Amino acid sequence: MAELGYARYGKDNIRLYKVHRDPQDPRKQSVVEMTICTLLEGDIDTSYTKADNSVVVATDTQKQTCYILAKQHPIDPPEQFAAIIANHFVTTYSHIHAAHVKIIQHRWTRLSVQGKPHPYSFFRDGEELRTVECVGRDSKHPQGAGFSIKSGIDKLLVLKSTGSAFYGFHRDEYTQLPETWDRILSTEVAATWQWAPFASLADVQAIAPTFNKAHEEARTITLETFATDESASVQNTMWKMSEQILAAEPKVDSVGYSLPNKHYFEIDLSWHKGLKNTGKDAEVYAPQSNPNGLIQCTVNRKGLKARL
């Protein structure tokens, strides 16, 4: 005998771009571009086990719904828009009890021309992404009604040429890595922050401006701490980042980082006429692709476990 253990379906890679025109000056515009994934769960087992498609909200319907909701509602901040999408599915379809919505917001930065912001021109100044994961549930879901929202930053590539060390680590017969008191530190930041649960869409909408504020705070904290911390390890630096984000935004329950090491190795050039290029004389390095270190952590607000 067999039974269905897991079932979700939806539409992935929904590309969406929206222009907002200033009512006072239509040529003054802002733009948002995002990629959306929607996944639905609920009383849908028979579509798998009995070929009963009557319970299927078609994936094309999910795509068109995102477009219509984008026309009818603001899509900035993306956390609020993700909750609007999730709420639509769990309130419109009585047999859908949870909607998982993931949004990736692509970066467009306003161009400056002769030192002044251009009203309608933008450029892509890196591959950095803003991310949102939202789960909306109705009262029939085992976890009860409400919204869970996780915000984040991804693919934020940073590097500093000094101000990082790594020494005093455990050594044994398998250890070859030398200690260093001065090294290049580079990583591609993936950071997330989990918001305290929301009971309703109205609760999400009530703090809508906070989402953009928190994103800017988290990004600034990450960049400034990376730059200024005399890093004893990636582990300690990400702890300092997480502490500051929790202090800056009281509605955030936990912060997570995943930081891969982007290694740059010294090149010994002494074979060529005694040319010095190691230690304090190192100037030319070889960027490495893999293998690489990967350091991760989640930092919870103190007392969080006791509240759960």
N, C-alpha and C positions, 0 to 999 in steps of 0.2 A: 504493500500500500504506500501511497505517496500523498503528501500534502504540500501546499504552497507555503513557503517560509518567508519569502520577501517578494514584494510586488510594488514597483513604481514605474511610471512611464511619463514621457513628456516630450518637449521640444528643446533641442539644444542649438546653440549658435544662432540665436535670433539677433540679427543685426538691426540696430535702431539708432537713428540720428534725429535730433530735434533742434529746431531754431527757435529762440525766443526773441521777439522784436519789441523794442521799447515802445510803449504806446505813445509816448511824446515824440519819438523820433524813430521811425521804422528802419532807418539805415544803421541805427545803433543796435547791434545784435550780440547775443551770446549763443553758444552751441554746446551740446552734450552728445557724445557718441558712446554707445554701450553695446555689449553683447550679453544676452540673457539666456538662462537655462531654466525651464520650468519642469518640475516633476510632481505628479499627483499620486496620492495613495488614498485608499478607502475601501469601499465595498466593490472591489473590482476583480475579485478572484475568478468569477465565472468567465471573464474574458479570456483568461488563461486556460482554465480547466474544462470549460463547456463551450468554447468558441462563441460566447455570447457577447457580441459587440455593442449591445444596447447600453452597457455601463461605461463605454469608452467615450471620454471627451477627446475628440480627435486632436492629434498634435498640431494639425493646421489650425484648428479652432483656438488652441492655446496661443499660437503665434499671432493670429489676427486679434485676439483679445489684448495682447501686449501692445499692439499698434493703436488700438482704439483707446485703451486706457491712457496711453502716452499722449494722445490728442486731447483727452478730457481732463487730465491731471498734470501737475508739475512733475517732472522726472528728476528734479534736483531738490533735496538730496536723494541719492539712490536708495538709501535705507528706507525712506518713506515710500518711494515708488515700489520697491520690492514688497513692502507690507501691503500696499494697495492691490498689487497683483495677487498676492497670496490670499488676501481677504476676499477678493472677487471669487476665486475658485471655491473656497470653503463655504461661502454664503450663497452662491448661485446654484451649486449642485449638491443636493442633499446627501448623495452617496459618497462625496469626496470629503474626507475628514482631515486631510493635511495637504498643504501645498508647499513645496520646497522651491524657493526662487533664489537663483544665484545671478548676480550682476557683476560684470567687469566693465568699469568705466575707463575709456581710453583718454589719454591726455591730449588736450588741445590748449595751447597757451596763446594769449592774444599778442599779435605782432605790434611792435612799436615802429613808427615811421617818423623820422626827424625828432626823436625823443618823445613822441606823443602816442598813446595807445590808439591803434587803428580800430574804427568802429565795427568792422566786420571781417577782419582777416586774422588768421591763426596759424600756428605752426606746431609740429610735433617735436618737442624738445627732449625726447627720450622714450624708452619703452616702459616706463613706470606705469603701473595700473592701480586704480582704486577698486577694491573688491567689497562685495556685500553678499552675505548668505543669510537668508531669512526663511524661517519655517512658520507658517500660519496654520493653526489647528482649530477645529470646531469642538463643541462640547462632547461629541461622540468619540473623540480620539482618547485613547487610554491616558494620555498626559493631560487631558483637559484643554479647554479653549485658551488661546493666547498666542503670543508671537515671541519667537526667539530670533535675535538679530546679532550677527557677528560682522564687524567692519574690518577692513584691512588695507594694507599697502603691499604690492608685490612688484618684483623686478626693478627695484630701486638700487641701481649699481653705484657703489661708493668705493673710494680708495683714499688712503692717506699714506704718504711716503715715509713717515716716521711716527713716533709716539705710540708704538705698540711693542710689547715684549711677551715672551713666553718662556718661563723658567721655573724651576722647583717642582716640576711634574714628576710623577712616579717613574722610576727607572728600574728595569730588570734585564734579564738576559736577552729579551726580545727588543730592547730599545736601542735605536740607532740615532734618533733625532737629537741634534745638539741643542743646548739652551741658547736663547738669544735675548738680548736686552734692547735691541733696536731692529725692527723689521717693518716691511711693507704690510699693511693690513688692507685687504679689499674683500668685499662681500656683496652679494645681491640680496638685499633685504626683503624678507617676507615677514610681515608683522600683522597680527590680528588683535582685535579687542572685542570681548564678548560683553554685550550690554545686559544689565539686569532684565529679567523677563517683563514683557508688556502684557497686560491683561486684555487690551483691545486695540483696534486700529486707532481709535481716538487718542489713546495714550501715546502711541507712536507719533501721531501728527502733532500732539501738544509740545513735543520737544524737537520738532523738525530742525530748527536752526542749530541745535546742539550737535547734530551729526556732522555738519560741515566744520564747525568750530573744533570738534574733537579730532577730526581728520587732520586739520592744519596743526593742531597741537601735537598730535602723535608724530607727524612728519617732521616738525621742527625739533622736537625732543630727540628723535632718532638721529637726525643729521647733526645737531649741535653736540650731542653726547658723543657720537662717533668721532667728531672732529676734535673735541677738547679733552676727552678722557685719556689719561696716560694709561692705556689699557694693559693690565696684567694678564688678561686672557679675554677671548671673545665671550666666555661664559659670564665673567664679571661685568663686562660692558653691557651685555643685554639685560642683566639684572638691574643695572642702574637705569637703563631706558624704561624698563617695565615699571619700576617703582615710581618714576616721575609721571608716567601716563596715568597710573592709578590715582596719584595725588592730584593731577590736573582735572580729572573727570570723575566725580563721585558716582555717576550712574553706570560706570564700567565695572564689571565684576572680576574680569581677568584679562591678562595680556599674554600673548604668545609671540615668540620669535623663532624663526628658522633662518640661520645664517651660515651659508656655505663659505668655506675659505677659498678665496681666489688667490692661489699661490704665485709668487714671483721669486724665482731662485737666482741667486748670484751666479755669475759665470766666471770660472777661474780662467783668466787669460795670461797667467804667468808663463805659460809655455811659449808665448810670443815675446821674446826679448825682455822677459821679466816684468811685463805690464801688470800693474797692480789693479785688481778689480774685485777684491773681497774685503769683508769687514768694513772698516771705516773708509776704505778706498772704493767701495762698490758704487758704481753709477749705472752700469749696463746690466739688465736683468733679462731672464727668459720667462715670459708668462707661461703658466702651466694650465692645461685644460682638465686633466684628471690623472690619478684619483685626487680627491680633495676632502678636507675635513668638512663635517656637517654638524653644527651645534644648534640644539633646540631647547626651548624651555617654555613652560607656562607658569606665570606668576599670578596667584589668586589674591584677591583682597583678603586681609586677615579676618578670620571669622566666617568666611564664606561657607565652608563645609558645615559649620554648625547651623547655618540658616537653611541648608538644603534638606 
